[in-house]
Structures are given as structure tokens and as C-alpha cells.
Amino acid sequence: MFTGIIETLGTIKNIQKEQENLHITVSSSITNELKIDQSVSHNGVCLTVVAISGDDFTVTAIKESIDKTNIGDWKLGDSVNLERAMKLGDRLDGHIVQGHVDQTGICKSVEENGGSWQYTFEYDADLNNITIEKGSITVNGVSLTVVNSKKNEFSVAIIPYTHEHTNFNTFKVGTKINLEFDVIGKYVTRLNQLR
């Protein structure tokens, strides 16, 4: 379980393919605090630490994760948003994030608004995920508030701190991103479908 409040950025150091899996090595300032078998959110994808060496740790992504996220597009040198699992009893500064990406989306526009940024994303509405105005959304693991909610697109407004401390500053039109929709909204949608 995560909150969507990014702790730090990591850098992709190595990607090794083994059958359908990808072993991804990340260099990070929090590596010394990690342990084998710990869950870490990488751009919103919950992956398990399988090896640690110095400032680098390795996680393994299986086909299911690769198919539903933008992991297959990651390259050496890319920055990824990192968050360790939340501790029971900590403040929940973002919203409830499972680290289970629902689908990817595409950045449609980036607008600078005098010190803040508005990003608009498009997604496949046929997968039955929804946003609501002022609801929660997770983009590449970042907990955000939805503005301009539409059937297959939404926008988010980014403060300077988030722009500087996440990989949002690398997004441009056409960037593929990971989306995790609000878990409560997903349950409500599913219940309505069963009626």
C-alpha cells in the first residue's frame, strides 16, 4: 500500500531480459534503507526488491506488469518516481494507492501557468476506468487531484515542488504514463456494472 507521495527519483542502470521477465536495476538515494523482498513503487508499479548492491537495487517485472504499464518503454538513464510502502500508523498525505497500474495513458498537452503546470492525459475509456472532478488519480505513482474530468481524458495541476522532484518535468506531448484510478471509484463502477 502506498500514498502516492514520491520520496525520490531513481535512475535506471540496467535492464536484463530473461524469458518474458525484465530484471531492472535502479540507482537510488534510498537503496541503503531497502531490504530484499520489500515492495517499492516505480512510476506507480509495485515491484519487489530481489537484489541490492551498493547504491543499486534490482527488481523483476513479469509479463503481466510489462503488458499493463510503460515498463517496456524504460531505457537506461531514465528517471523513475520511487516510493516505499507506507508504514501502518503514518499520515496518509496522498490517497490510498495500491501500486497496481490499471492502464497507461498518453500526455496530450503541457501548459505552464506562471509557476505551475497543467498536464492533460488521454486514456482508453473502453477499459471502464473513470475520473471525477476533484477526485484522486495516480500518474506514474504520483497522487494527484483531477481537474477537467472527461470521458477519456483529464488534467492535473502540478506545483513547482512536484515538478522538480518527480519525473513530471520529463513529460512532453506523446509521453506514455502509468495510471492507477481511485480504488473506491473502481469498486463503485464495478458494483454499478453488476446491477
C-alpha positions in Angstrom: 0.0 0.0 0.0 1.3 3.4 -1.0 0.2 7.1 -0.6 1.4 8.5 -4.0 3.8 10.9 -2.3 7.1 10.3 -4.1 10.2 10.0 -1.9 12.9 10.3 -4.5 13.8 9.7 -8.1 15.8 6.7 -9.2 17.9 6.2 -12.3 17.6 3.0 -14.5 21.1 1.5 -14.6 20.5 -1.9 -16.2 17.7 -3.8 -17.9 18.1 -7.5 -18.4 15.6 -9.7 -20.3 15.1 -13.3 -19.1 12.4 -15.1 -20.9 9.3 -12.9 -20.5 10.7 -11.1 -17.4 12.7 -7.9 -17.1 15.3 -7.5 -14.3 15.6 -3.8 -13.7 18.5 -2.3 -11.7 17.9 1.2 -10.3 20.3 3.5 -8.6 18.7 5.5 -5.7 19.5 7.5 -2.6 17.1 5.2 -0.6 18.8 1.9 -1.6 20.6 1.7 1.8 17.3 1.7 3.5 15.8 -1.1 1.4 15.9 -4.9 2.0 15.3 -7.9 -0.1 11.6 -8.8 -0.6 10.5 -5.2 0.1 7.8 -3.6 -2.2 8.8 -0.3 -3.9 6.6 1.7 -6.2 8.4 2.6 -9.5 6.3 5.1 -11.5 3.3 3.7 -9.7 4.2 0.0 -10.3 4.7 -2.1 -7.2 7.8 -4.2 -7.7 9.7 -6.4 -5.3 13.4 -5.9 -4.5 15.3 -9.0 -5.4 19.0 -7.8 -5.1 20.9 -4.9 -3.5 24.5 -3.8 -4.3 25.8 -0.5 -3.1 23.5 2.3 -4.3 21.7 -0.1 -6.7 18.8 -2.4 -6.2 17.2 -4.8 -8.7 13.5 -5.6 -9.2 11.8 -8.1 -11.5 8.8 -7.2 -13.7 6.8 -10.1 -15.1 4.8 -10.1 -18.4 1.6 -9.0 -16.7 3.2 -5.8 -15.3 5.1 -5.2 -18.6 1.9 -5.5 -20.7 -0.2 -3.1 -18.5 2.4 -0.4 -17.8 5.0 1.6 -19.5 7.9 -0.6 -18.1 8.6 -1.9 -21.6 9.5 1.6 -22.7 12.0 2.2 -19.9 15.6 2.9 -21.1 19.0 3.2 -19.4 19.3 6.6 -17.8 15.5 7.1 -17.4 14.3 8.6 -14.1 11.6 6.8 -12.2 9.5 8.0 -9.3 10.1 5.9 -6.2 8.0 5.4 -3.0 8.5 2.8 -0.3 5.4 1.1 1.1 3.7 3.1 3.8 4.0 2.2 7.5 0.9 1.5 9.5 0.2 4.5 11.7 1.8 7.1 9.3 -0.1 10.0 8.0 -1.8 9.4 4.6 -0.6 12.5 2.8 -1.8 11.4 -0.7 -4.6 8.9 -1.1 -4.8 5.1 -1.0 -2.6 3.7 -3.8 -2.2 0.0 -4.3 0.7 0.1 -6.8 -1.4 -1.9 -9.3 -1.5 0.1 -12.5 -4.8 -0.1 -14.3 -3.7 1.1 -17.7 -1.4 3.5 -19.5 -2.3 7.0 -20.8 -0.7 9.5 -23.2 0.2 13.1 -22.4 -1.8 15.3 -24.7 -0.6 18.7 -23.5 1.7 20.5 -21.1 0.9 24.1 -20.2 3.0 26.3 -17.9 0.8 28.7 -15.9 3.1 31.2 -14.3 4.8 28.9 -11.8 2.6 25.9 -12.0 1.9 23.3 -14.8 -1.2 21.7 -16.2 -0.9 18.3 -17.8 -3.7 16.7 -19.8 -3.8 13.0 -20.3 -5.9 10.8 -22.6 -6.7 7.1 -21.8 -8.8 4.3 -23.3 -12.3 4.7 -21.8 -13.3 1.3 -23.1 -11.4 -0.2 -20.1 -14.2 1.2 -17.8 -11.9 3.4 -15.7 -13.3 6.8 -14.7 -12.2 10.0 -13.2 -14.3 12.6 -11.4 -13.8 16.3 -10.9 -11.6 16.8 -7.8 -11.2 13.1 -7.4 -7.9 11.2 -6.9 -5.7 9.8 -9.6 -2.2 8.3 -9.6 0.0 9.3 -12.6 3.4 7.5 -12.6 2.9 6.8 -8.9 2.1 10.5 -8.0 -1.1 11.1 -6.1 -2.9 14.0 -7.8 -6.3 15.7 -7.9 -8.3 15.5 -11.1 -9.3 18.7 -12.9 -11.3 18.9 -16.2 -12.6 15.3 -15.9 -14.0 14.0 -19.2 -14.9 10.5 -20.5 -11.4 9.6 -21.8 -9.2 12.4 -20.5 -8.4 14.5 -17.5 -6.0 17.2 -16.4 -3.9 17.7 -13.3 -2.2 20.8 -11.9 1.4 20.5 -10.7 3.1 22.7 -8.1 6.8 23.6 -8.5 7.9 21.1 -5.8 6.2 18.1 -7.6 7.6 19.3 -11.0 11.1 19.4 -9.6 11.1 16.2 -7.5 9.3 13.8 -9.8 9.7 12.8 -13.5 6.8 15.1 -14.5 9.5 17.5 -15.7 10.4 15.0 -18.4 6.8 14.7 -19.8 6.0 16.0 -23.2 3.2 15.5 -25.7 3.1 11.8 -26.5 4.8 10.5 -23.3 3.2 7.2 -22.1 2.4 7.2 -18.4 1.0 4.7 -15.9 -2.4 5.3 -14.4 -4.0 3.9 -11.2 -7.5 5.1 -10.8 -9.0 5.6 -7.4 -9.8 2.3 -5.7 -13.1 3.4 -4.3 -14.2 4.7 -7.7 -13.2 1.3 -9.2 -15.4 -0.6 -6.7 -18.4 1.7 -7.2 -18.1 1.4 -11.0 -17.9 -2.4 -10.7 -20.9 -2.6 -8.4 -23.0 -0.5 -10.9 -22.0 -2.8 -13.7 -23.3 -5.8 -11.8 -26.7 -4.3 -11.3 
